[in-house]
Amino acid sequence: MTKVAVVGPGSFGTALAQAISRNVSHVYLFGRNEEIISSINERHVNRKYYPLTELNSNITASSLFDSDRLETTDLVIFSVPSGVTRKVAKSLRTHLRGKLIVSAAKGIEYPSLKLMSEVIRAETGNKRVSSLSGATFADELMRGYCSGATFGINEPACKETFLDVFRRPNFLLDFSDDVQGVELCGVLKNVYAIATGIFDSVLTSNNEHYAFMTLCFKEMRRVLQEFSNDQELTHKFCAFGDLNLTANVDKSRNRTLGLLTGRLLISAQETGSSIVFEGLSSVRALKEKCSLSHVDTPIIDFVNAALQDPSCAQSQINDIFYEVA
């Protein structure tokens, strides 16, 4: 049976640990927060994120600085915020040689424009880095609901490992040979979720909403055609599925960021929220990446402008709707 390390005991990392713990011998959650580590080991709960949900008995937590335990594991999943992925990967470099690694973080580093698997590969020297993205809310994964997810793999032999660890009934899986393409989908769907939230804060009819969603999907497809070598990627869980989940469901953090921005209830320049920071960074990086390749992305450009200056969101939403169409 496989031993798995999940680096990052946040909401998604803990939910992943709970979901796969039924299929492996042990899951180690690695983090820095001593309170979370203690609550998992002493009470079998993550008091910060899931205080009422008991974790399975084969889940334990360890300090990130106690990384020798990583060397006993067969699979390492990175589930830390994109802004600290480089720092964490660098700190674990000596313990990750030859390990099968999965990047579950969503983001593009700015100004390097590198996706998280590229950052992990650069800092660890390990080329065995796959990616994971899909239509998955952490709280529903934690409660045992089935989720669709896509693995981006560059090592065909690891497919059987993922099918074994992420097996039904908790997961439906599809696969792509484009590791960075799968990651890019995770970034794109977040940006279009922000765009849809802004749009819905101004225009409220279902007809307009789904017309705009279609325009987002068309732009997403255009970006992927430029940057991905998997021409079927738009049909997979990481693209069509995750875009719909994140852009249409109100508990989505990025959709909520869009709604608050469009209603002038939040200013990205004045808040310290991590989701706002990651949203700003990802949009800026995407805009620059697409501009360098001469890909036309008016919706991404609009979101970038709206996050910089929310007052333009309401006045420009009609223009962007008809301009893109």
C-alpha positions as CSV (number, residue, x, y, z in Angstrom):
1,M,0.0,0.0,0.0
2,T,1.2,3.5,-0.9
3,K,2.3,6.1,1.6
4,V,1.4,9.6,0.6
5,A,2.7,13.1,1.7
6,V,0.4,16.1,1.3
7,V,2.4,19.3,1.7
8,G,-0.1,22.0,2.9
9,P,-2.7,21.1,5.5
10,G,-5.2,23.8,4.3
11,S,-8.7,23.2,3.2
12,F,-7.9,21.5,0.0
13,G,-4.8,19.6,1.2
14,T,-6.8,18.2,4.2
15,A,-9.7,17.2,2.0
16,L,-7.4,15.4,-0.4
17,A,-5.8,13.6,2.5
18,Q,-9.2,12.5,3.8
19,A,-10.4,11.3,0.3
20,I,-7.3,9.3,-0.5
21,S,-6.7,7.9,3.0
22,R,-9.2,5.1,2.3
23,N,-6.9,3.8,-0.6
24,V,-3.5,4.1,1.0
25,S,-1.7,2.8,4.1
26,H,-0.9,6.3,5.5
27,V,-1.2,10.0,4.7
28,Y,1.2,12.5,6.2
29,L,0.1,16.2,6.2
30,F,3.1,18.5,6.3
31,G,2.7,22.1,7.4
32,R,4.1,25.0,9.5
33,N,1.1,25.8,11.7
34,E,1.8,24.0,15.0
35,E,-1.8,24.4,16.2
36,I,-3.1,22.6,13.1
37,I,-0.5,19.9,13.5
38,S,-1.4,19.4,17.1
39,S,-5.1,19.3,16.5
40,I,-4.8,16.6,13.8
41,N,-2.5,14.4,15.9
42,E,-4.2,14.8,19.2
43,R,-7.9,15.2,18.2
44,H,-8.0,13.8,14.6
45,V,-9.5,17.1,13.3
46,N,-8.2,20.1,11.5
47,R,-9.6,22.7,13.9
48,K,-8.9,25.6,11.6
49,Y,-10.7,24.3,8.4
50,Y,-12.9,21.3,9.4
51,P,-13.4,21.5,13.2
52,L,-16.5,19.2,13.1
53,T,-15.1,16.5,10.8
54,E,-13.1,13.6,12.2
55,L,-10.1,12.6,10.1
56,N,-9.4,9.0,9.3
57,S,-7.0,7.3,11.7
58,N,-4.3,6.8,9.2
59,I,-3.8,10.5,8.7
60,T,-1.1,12.2,10.8
61,A,0.5,15.6,10.7
62,S,4.1,16.6,10.7
63,S,6.1,19.9,10.8
64,L,7.5,20.9,7.4
65,F,10.9,21.0,9.2
66,D,10.5,17.3,10.1
67,S,10.9,16.5,6.4
68,D,12.9,13.3,6.8
69,R,9.6,11.5,7.0
70,L,9.0,12.6,3.4
71,E,11.7,10.0,2.4
72,T,9.5,7.2,3.5
73,T,6.6,8.2,1.2
74,D,5.9,7.1,-2.4
75,L,4.0,10.1,-3.6
76,V,4.2,13.8,-2.6
77,I,1.3,16.2,-3.3
78,F,2.0,19.9,-3.2
79,S,-1.1,21.8,-2.0
80,V,0.4,25.1,-0.9
81,P,-0.5,28.6,-2.2
82,S,1.2,29.4,-5.4
83,G,2.9,32.4,-3.8
84,V,5.0,30.1,-1.5
85,T,5.4,27.1,-3.8
86,R,9.0,28.1,-4.8
87,K,10.1,28.6,-1.2
88,V,8.6,25.4,0.1
89,A,10.0,23.3,-2.9
90,K,13.4,24.8,-2.3
91,S,13.3,23.9,1.4
92,L,12.4,20.3,0.6
93,R,14.8,19.8,-2.3
94,T,17.1,17.2,-0.7
95,H,14.1,15.1,0.3
96,L,12.4,15.0,-3.0
97,R,15.0,13.4,-5.3
98,G,13.4,10.8,-7.4
99,K,9.9,11.2,-5.8
100,L,6.7,11.2,-7.8
101,I,5.3,14.7,-7.2
102,V,1.9,16.1,-8.0
103,S,1.3,19.8,-8.1
104,A,-2.2,20.8,-7.0
105,A,-1.5,24.5,-6.7
106,K,-3.2,26.9,-9.1
107,G,-1.3,30.0,-10.2
108,I,1.3,31.5,-12.4
109,E,4.4,33.0,-10.8
110,Y,5.0,36.6,-11.6
111,P,7.1,38.0,-13.2
112,S,8.7,34.6,-14.3
113,L,5.4,33.5,-15.8
114,K,6.2,29.9,-14.7
115,L,3.4,27.4,-13.7
116,M,3.8,25.6,-10.4
117,S,5.1,22.3,-11.8
118,E,7.8,24.3,-13.5
119,V,8.7,26.1,-10.3
120,I,8.8,22.7,-8.4
121,R,10.9,21.2,-11.1
122,A,13.4,24.1,-11.1
123,E,13.8,24.2,-7.3
124,T,14.0,20.4,-6.7
125,G,15.8,19.2,-9.9
126,N,13.1,16.5,-10.0
127,K,11.5,16.0,-13.4
128,R,8.8,13.5,-12.1
129,V,6.3,16.3,-11.6
130,S,2.6,15.8,-12.6
131,S,-0.3,18.2,-12.2
132,L,-3.8,17.8,-10.8
133,S,-6.8,20.1,-11.5
134,G,-10.6,19.6,-11.8
135,A,-14.1,20.4,-10.8
136,T,-13.5,20.0,-7.1
137,F,-14.7,22.0,-4.1
138,A,-12.7,21.0,-1.0
139,D,-15.7,20.9,1.4
140,E,-17.5,18.4,-0.8
141,L,-14.5,16.3,-1.3
142,M,-14.1,16.2,2.5
143,R,-17.7,15.0,2.8
144,G,-17.1,12.1,0.4
145,Y,-18.8,13.4,-2.7
146,C,-17.4,12.3,-6.0
147,S,-15.2,14.8,-7.9
148,G,-14.0,14.8,-11.5
149,A,-10.2,15.6,-11.9
150,T,-7.6,15.6,-14.6
151,F,-4.0,14.5,-14.2
152,G,-1.4,16.0,-16.4
153,I,1.4,13.4,-16.7
154,N,4.7,13.2,-18.5
155,E,5.5,9.7,-17.3
156,P,2.9,7.2,-18.5
157,A,3.9,4.6,-15.9
158,C,2.6,6.8,-13.1
159,K,-1.0,6.6,-14.4
160,E,-1.6,3.3,-12.6
161,T,-0.5,4.8,-9.3
162,F,-2.9,7.7,-9.7
163,L,-5.8,5.4,-10.6
164,D,-5.0,3.4,-7.5
165,V,-4.6,6.3,-5.1
166,F,-7.4,8.5,-6.5
167,R,-9.9,5.7,-7.2
168,R,-13.7,5.6,-7.3
169,P,-16.1,6.4,-5.6
170,N,-14.3,9.6,-4.6
171,F,-12.8,10.5,-8.0
172,L,-13.5,10.2,-11.7
173,L,-10.3,10.7,-13.6
174,D,-9.2,11.7,-17.0
175,F,-5.6,12.2,-18.2
176,S,-3.5,14.5,-20.4
177,D,0.1,14.3,-21.5
178,D,0.3,18.1,-21.1
179,V,1.3,18.8,-17.5
180,Q,1.4,22.6,-17.9
181,G,-1.8,22.7,-20.0
182,V,-3.7,21.1,-17.1
183,E,-2.3,23.7,-14.7
184,L,-3.1,26.5,-17.1
185,C,-6.8,25.4,-17.1
186,G,-6.8,25.8,-13.3
187,V,-5.6,29.4,-13.7
188,L,-7.9,30.3,-16.6
189,K,-11.0,29.0,-14.9
190,N,-10.2,31.2,-11.8
191,V,-9.9,34.3,-14.0
192,Y,-13.1,33.6,-15.9
193,A,-14.9,32.9,-12.6
194,I,-13.8,36.4,-11.5
195,A,-15.1,37.8,-14.8
196,T,-18.4,36.0,-14.4
197,G,-18.8,37.3,-10.9
198,I,-18.2,40.9,-12.1
199,F,-20.6,40.3,-15.0
200,D,-23.4,39.0,-12.7
201,S,-23.0,41.9,-10.3
202,V,-24.2,44.2,-13.2
203,L,-26.3,42.1,-15.5
204,T,-28.6,39.6,-13.9
205,S,-30.6,37.7,-16.5
206,N,-29.9,34.0,-17.1
207,N,-29.8,34.6,-20.9
208,E,-27.0,37.1,-20.5
209,H,-25.1,35.0,-17.9
210,Y,-24.9,31.9,-20.1
211,A,-24.1,34.0,-23.2
212,F,-21.2,35.5,-21.3
213,M,-20.1,32.0,-20.0
214,T,-20.0,30.9,-23.7
215,L,-17.8,33.8,-24.5
216,C,-15.5,32.9,-21.6
217,F,-15.3,29.3,-22.8
218,K,-14.4,30.5,-26.4
219,E,-11.6,32.7,-25.1
220,M,-10.3,29.9,-22.8
221,R,-10.3,27.5,-25.8
222,R,-8.3,30.1,-27.9
223,V,-5.7,30.4,-25.1
224,L,-5.4,26.7,-24.8
225,Q,-5.0,26.2,-28.6
226,E,-2.0,28.5,-28.4
227,F,-0.3,27.1,-25.3
228,S,-1.4,23.4,-25.1
229,N,-0.5,20.4,-27.2
230,D,-3.5,18.5,-26.0
231,Q,-6.3,19.5,-28.4
232,E,-8.9,17.6,-26.3
233,L,-8.1,19.5,-23.1
234,T,-11.1,21.8,-23.3
235,H,-13.4,18.7,-22.9
236,K,-11.8,17.4,-19.8
237,F,-12.6,17.9,-16.1
238,C,-9.9,20.5,-15.7
239,A,-11.4,22.8,-18.3
240,F,-15.1,22.6,-19.1
241,G,-16.0,21.0,-15.8
242,D,-13.9,23.2,-13.5
243,L,-14.9,26.4,-15.4
244,N,-18.6,25.7,-14.9
245,L,-18.1,24.8,-11.2
246,T,-16.0,27.8,-10.3
247,A,-17.9,30.4,-12.4
248,N,-21.4,29.4,-11.6
249,V,-21.5,28.4,-7.9
250,D,-21.6,31.2,-5.4
251,K,-19.3,29.5,-2.8
252,S,-16.5,29.8,-5.3
253,R,-14.0,32.2,-3.9
254,N,-13.0,33.6,-7.3
255,R,-16.7,34.1,-8.3
256,T,-17.2,35.9,-5.0
257,L,-14.2,38.1,-5.6
258,G,-15.8,39.1,-8.9
259,L,-19.2,39.8,-7.4
260,L,-17.6,42.0,-4.6
261,T,-15.4,43.8,-7.1
262,G,-18.4,44.5,-9.5
263,R,-20.5,45.8,-6.6
264,L,-17.6,48.1,-5.4
265,L,-17.5,46.3,-2.1
266,I,-13.8,45.4,-2.2
267,S,-10.7,46.9,-3.6
268,A,-7.9,44.5,-4.6
269,Q,-5.4,47.3,-3.9
270,E,-6.5,47.7,-0.3
271,T,-7.0,44.2,1.0
272,G,-4.5,41.6,2.3
273,S,-6.7,38.6,1.3
274,S,-4.6,35.7,-0.1
275,I,-7.3,34.9,-2.7
276,V,-7.3,38.5,-3.9
277,F,-3.5,38.5,-4.1
278,E,-3.4,35.3,-6.0
279,G,-6.2,36.6,-8.3
280,L,-4.3,39.7,-9.1
281,S,-1.0,37.9,-9.7
282,S,-2.6,35.3,-12.0
283,V,-4.5,37.8,-14.1
284,R,-1.5,40.0,-14.5
285,A,0.7,37.0,-15.5
286,L,-1.9,35.6,-17.9
287,K,-2.3,38.9,-19.6
288,E,1.4,39.3,-20.1
289,K,1.8,35.6,-21.2
290,C,-1.0,36.0,-23.8
291,S,0.3,39.4,-25.0
292,L,3.8,38.0,-25.6
293,S,2.2,35.4,-27.8
294,H,-0.2,37.8,-29.5
295,V,-3.3,36.0,-28.3
296,D,-6.4,38.2,-28.2
297,T,-7.9,38.0,-24.7
298,P,-10.4,40.9,-24.1
299,I,-12.0,39.2,-21.1
300,I,-8.7,38.6,-19.3
301,D,-7.7,42.2,-20.1
302,F,-11.0,43.4,-18.7
303,V,-10.6,41.5,-15.4
304,N,-7.1,42.8,-15.0
305,A,-8.4,46.4,-15.4
306,A,-11.3,45.8,-13.1
307,L,-9.2,44.4,-10.3
308,Q,-6.8,47.4,-10.7
309,D,-9.7,49.9,-10.7
310,P,-13.1,48.5,-9.7
311,S,-14.9,51.6,-10.7
312,C,-14.4,50.7,-14.4
313,A,-16.1,47.3,-13.9
314,Q,-19.7,48.6,-14.0
315,S,-19.2,51.1,-16.7
316,Q,-17.4,48.7,-19.1
317,I,-19.3,45.4,-18.6
318,N,-21.8,46.1,-21.4
319,D,-19.0,47.2,-23.8
320,I,-17.0,44.0,-23.1
321,F,-20.0,41.8,-23.6
322,Y,-20.9,43.1,-27.0
323,E,-17.2,43.7,-28.1
324,V,-16.3,40.1,-27.4
325,A,-19.5,38.7,-29.0
